[in-house]
C-alpha cells in the first residue's frame, strides 16, 4: 500500500479554490489536480505493508492526543522549480503554522519518517506542468492567486490515505485532542 498522512481542505475552501482554478484551467495547459484530492501532506510513508495498518493507526491516535485543534488559512501561492521553468503550482497556508509544524514533526518522529525535501512546507498542489521543461504560465497563475483571500478553517483531524491509481482512499482518521 502506498500511504501518506494529510489534513483535508474543508469543502467551503475547496469550492472557493475550485472556482479560481476553473477561471485558469482553459488558459493554462497543465495537469490540474482534482478538488477531491486537495490536501496538505503531513508525512509520506510510501510503500507500506498492510499488516502495519494497526500500528500506524495506534501511533496516529497517540500523536493526535498530544495536539489540539488549530486554525489555518489558504494564503499565498507559488511554484516549485526554477522561475524560468516552473514545474508545480501550489497554494500556501498561514495561521497557526507553529501548531501545524509541531503536529507534522511529532508524526514524522513517531513514524521515523525522513523528508527527502528538507523542511516541511505546508501547501496544496494545484497543477503540474505537462512538459519536463516546465511552464512559465504557472507563474502567472501563482501571481493571480497571491491576491486572493480565504477564510480560516480549523484542523481537528488528520487522515491516513492510501494512494491507488491516482485516487486517495481514507484508511484511518485521528482526531486532535481538545485543550
C-alpha positions in Angstrom: 0.0 0.0 0.0 1.3 3.5 -0.9 0.4 5.6 2.2 0.6 9.2 3.4 -0.8 11.3 6.2 -2.7 14.5 5.4 -5.0 17.3 6.5 -8.0 17.7 4.3 -9.1 21.1 2.9 -12.7 21.8 4.0 -15.4 21.8 1.4 -16.0 25.6 1.6 -12.4 26.2 0.9 -12.3 23.6 -1.9 -15.3 25.3 -3.6 -13.5 28.7 -3.4 -10.3 27.3 -4.8 -12.1 25.3 -7.5 -13.8 28.5 -8.7 -10.4 30.1 -9.1 -8.9 27.1 -10.8 -11.8 27.0 -13.3 -11.0 30.5 -14.4 -7.4 29.5 -15.2 -7.9 25.9 -16.4 -8.7 26.8 -20.0 -5.8 29.2 -20.2 -3.0 27.1 -18.9 -2.1 23.7 -20.3 -1.2 21.8 -17.2 -2.2 18.6 -15.3 -4.6 20.0 -12.8 -5.3 18.1 -9.6 -8.8 17.1 -8.6 -10.6 19.0 -5.9 -11.5 15.8 -4.0 -7.8 15.1 -3.7 -6.7 18.5 -2.3 -4.9 18.0 1.0 -1.9 19.2 3.0 0.5 16.3 3.2 2.0 15.8 6.7 4.1 12.7 6.1 4.7 10.5 3.1 5.1 6.9 4.2 5.4 5.3 0.7 5.0 1.6 0.2 3.9 0.0 3.4 2.7 -3.5 4.3 -1.0 -3.7 5.0 -0.1 -5.6 8.2 1.4 -2.3 9.6 -2.0 -0.5 9.5 -3.0 -1.3 13.1 0.4 0.0 14.5 0.2 3.1 12.2 -3.3 3.9 13.5 -2.2 3.5 17.1 0.7 5.9 16.5 -1.7 8.4 14.8 -4.1 8.3 17.7 -1.3 8.7 20.3 0.1 11.7 18.5 -3.4 13.2 18.0 -4.0 13.2 21.7 -0.8 15.3 22.2 -2.0 18.1 19.9 -5.0 20.4 19.9 -7.1 21.7 17.0 -5.6 24.8 15.4 -6.6 27.3 12.7 -5.1 27.6 9.2 -6.0 29.6 6.1 -5.1 29.2 2.5 -2.8 32.1 1.7 -0.2 32.8 -0.9 0.8 30.8 -3.9 3.9 29.9 -5.8 5.7 27.3 -7.9 8.3 24.6 -7.3 11.1 24.5 -9.9 13.2 27.2 -11.4 11.4 30.5 -12.2 12.2 30.1 -15.8 10.7 26.6 -15.9 8.2 26.2 -13.0 7.0 22.6 -12.6 4.4 22.7 -9.9 1.8 25.3 -8.9 0.8 25.3 -5.2 -1.2 27.3 -2.7 0.3 28.0 0.7 -1.0 28.2 4.2 -0.8 30.6 7.1 -2.4 30.8 10.5 -1.2 28.6 13.4 1.7 27.2 11.5 3.7 26.6 14.7 0.9 24.1 15.8 0.8 22.5 12.3 4.6 22.2 12.3 4.6 20.6 15.8 2.0 18.1 14.7 3.9 17.3 11.5 7.2 17.0 13.4 5.7 14.8 16.1 4.2 12.4 13.4 7.5 12.3 11.5 9.5 11.5 14.6 7.0 8.9 15.9 6.8 7.2 12.5 10.5 7.6 11.8 9.9 9.4 8.5 12.6 11.4 6.9 11.6 14.1 4.5 13.8 13.9 1.4 12.9 17.5 0.5 14.1 19.1 3.7 12.0 21.3 5.9 8.2 20.7 5.7 6.5 23.3 3.6 2.7 23.1 4.0 0.9 23.5 0.7 -1.8 22.3 -1.7 -0.6 21.1 -5.1 -2.9 22.5 -7.8 -1.2 21.7 -11.1 1.9 20.2 -12.7 3.5 21.2 -15.9 2.7 18.9 -18.8 6.2 19.3 -20.1 9.5 18.4 -18.4 10.8 21.9 -19.2 8.1 23.5 -17.0 5.5 26.1 -18.0 6.0 29.8 -17.3 2.2 30.3 -17.4 2.1 28.7 -13.9 3.9 31.8 -12.5 1.1 34.0 -13.9 -1.5 31.8 -12.1 0.5 31.9 -8.9 0.7 35.7 -9.1 -3.1 35.9 -9.5 -3.7 33.5 -6.6 -1.4 35.6 -4.4 -4.1 38.3 -4.3 -6.9 36.0 -3.1 -8.1 35.9 0.5 -9.6 32.9 2.1 -11.5 32.2 5.4 -9.8 30.4 8.3 -10.6 26.8 8.9 -10.0 24.5 11.9 -7.7 21.5 11.7 -9.3 19.0 14.0 -8.3 15.7 12.3 -5.7 14.2 10.0 -6.1 11.2 7.8 -4.1 8.2 6.7 -4.6 7.8 3.0 -3.8 5.1 0.5 -2.9 6.3 -2.9 -4.1 4.0 -5.6 -4.4 4.7 -9.3 -4.4 8.5 -8.8 -7.1 8.3 -6.2 -7.0 8.6 -2.4 -8.7 6.2 0.0 -9.0 7.0 3.7 -7.7 4.2 5.9 -8.0 6.0 9.3 -8.7 9.4 10.8 -7.2 10.7 14.0 -8.9 13.5 16.0 -6.8 16.1 17.7 -7.5 16.3 21.4 -9.4 19.3 22.7 -7.4 21.6 25.0 
